[in-house]
Amino acid sequence: MKLWMILLFLLMILFLAGFHLFALMHLYPLYISSPLLIIAIYLIISIPSHKKTFRGFK
């Protein structure tokens, strides 16, 4: 399951990097493409580094 999520986010990063490249060529607004790319990079880093933590006794 985690592998599919990582592959999905990698494809999203590639797509958003192309979108950001078009924004750098002034075809799209840069203020829209930059946050999307940053969020995708954050998600690809945060998902594999998430560890199970102790949530207490129930």
C-alpha positions, 0 to 999 in steps of 0.5 A: 500500500505504501509503495503505491502511495509513493509511486502516486506522489512521484508521478504527481511531483513529475506532473507538477514539476512540468506545470512549474516549468510552464509557470516559469515560462509565464504560461501559468501563474507562478503563485499557483504552481509553487505551493502545489509542488511544495505540498507534493514534495512534503507529502513524499517526504512525510509518508515514508518517515511516519512511524507508528507511535505509542498512543497509550493504553486503551 
